[in-house]
Amino acid sequence: MMFRMLLVCALVGTGSALSCRWMEHKYEEYRDNSLDLLNAMGNNSINAINSTEDADLEDALAFPNELYNLASKARTEETLRFMAQLLDEIVSVFEEDQTSASWQESAAEDFLNVITQQADGLRSCVASQSQRKNKKLSLYFRRMSNLLEQTGHDIETWEWIRKEVKMHLQRADLLLPAKTN
């Protein structure tokens, strides 16, 4: 009898990942907070970044867009794992030398704290804590870090990365409504 009760509890607990308490009560707060912090970091940046440089950076570092297509078609848990990895990869880039960035170090620290908590929250909604990472996603962010090193962590590259990260946070957020149907 005790085994049956445990089995029922386990099955109920692993229902839809979107019914996870963290997703219901905290996800939007952390998402909004991370975007607000990223926007505030941009308010301190230079307004006129050379659009030619932006185009060059985009050519040098094209994101494998099929990853979002795959994540949108995946099971909810796989989508949440993808989103958590995306956040972890963002954290690893923002741990680079930011002395040339236009924002204050404390703003970046606040952003990293919120992103880390958001990734932890997403992982808390996944039943199996597989450590399998998406290699293409890791490679993209590794190339981003390499680009930072090649440019000497300059202000223009950091601003381009801030904009890219904002776009990725917004795109990842769009993965969720498809899971609520």
N, C-alpha and C positions, 0 to 999 in steps of 0.2 A: 504494500500500500504506500509506504513512504517513497519507494522508487517511482511509482506513478505520479505522486505529487511533485517530486523533483523533475520528472520528465515534462509534466505540464508547465511548471514554472520555467524550465529551460526553453520550451517551445514558445511560450508567451513572451519571454524576454528576448528571444531572437526574432521576433516578428519583423515588421518593417523597421528599417533603420531610421526612417523619417519619424517614427513614433518615439524615438529616443528622447528622453527628457531634455537633454542638452540641446538637441535640434529644435525642440518646441519652445524652449525658454531662453536660450542664450545665443543661438546662431546669429540671428539678425543683429543683436547688440554688438557682437564681436565683428561681424562683417561691416556694419556701419562705422564702428570705431576705427577699424583698420583703414577704411577708405578715407575717413575724416583726417586721420593722422597723415596719410600719404598726400592728401590734398594740401594740408598745412605745410608739409615739407616742400611741396611745389610752390607755395606762395612765397617762399624765401628764395626761390631759384631765379635765375636770369630769365627774362621774358623772351628774349630773341635768341634762340639757338638756331644756328645755321641749318636750314632745311636740307641743304645738300649733305651735311654731315648726318642728319637723321636718315636720309635715304641710303647713305653708305653703310650706316650701322644696320639698318634693316636688311640690306643685301647681304651683309656679312653674317647676320645672325637670324635667319628665317626660322620661325617656330614651326614645328611639324604639326600643322593644324588638324591632321587626321586624328591626333590624340584626343581632341575635344569631341570629335564625331564618335570615336570608339567609347569614350567615357559616357556619352549621352545615351548610348545603346546598351551599356553594361548594366549588370544588376546593381541595385542601389548601394550595396556594400562596396563593390568595386569602384563605383563612382566616388564614394566617400573616401576610399583609400587613395584614389587618384588626387582628389582635392587636398588631402592631408599631405601627400608627397609634394604637391605643387607648393604648398605653404612652407614645408621643410626646405625645399630648394630655394625659395625666396629668402628664407632666413640665412641660408649659407652664403648667398650673394651679398646680402646686407651686412654680413660679418666682415666683409672686405674693408680695407682702409678707406675711410670716408672723410679724411681731413680736407680733401679738395671739394667735397660736396658742399652745396649752398645751405644745407640745413644744419641745425645744431645737433650735436651728438646725442643730447637727451631726447630729441624728437625721434631719432632713429632707434634709440633704445626702447622708447615707448612703443613704437611701431613693431619692433621685433618681439617684445613681450606679448602684445596682443595677438600677433600672427602665431606665435608659439602656442599660446593658450587656445587659439582657434583650431590649430592642427590637433592638439591633444583632445579637444572636445569632439572633433570629427572622429578621431580614432576610438573614442569611448563609445561611439554608436555602432562600431563594427564588431561583430561577434568573434571572428577569428582575427587575430592580430598578426597576420602574415607580414613578414618583412620584405617580401618580394617587391622590388622597385621597378618602375618603368624606365628602361635604359635610355630610350629616346628623350624622355623628360629630363633625366639626369644629365645627359650629354648636352642638351640645349643650355641648361643653366651652368654647366661647366664651361661651355664656350663663352657665356656671358661673363663669367669670372675671368677667363683668359683675356677677353676683350678689355676688361677693366685694367688688367695688368699691362697690356700692350699700350694703352692710352695713358698710362701713369695715373689711373684713377681720377682723371680730370673731371671738371664740373659738367661738361657737355655730355660725357658718357654716363655720369651718374643721373643726370636729368632724363636722358633717354631711357635708362633702366627704370627710373621711377615711373615714367609714363607706361612703359611696357608692363611693369608689375601691376599697375592700376588696371590696365586692360585685362590682364590675366585674372585678377581678382573678380572683375566684373563678368568675364566669360565663365569662370568656374561657378559663379553664383547662378548663372543661367542653366546650369546642369540640374539644379534641384527641382524646379517646377515640373519638369518632365517626369520626375519620380513620384510626384504626389497623385498622379492619375490612377 
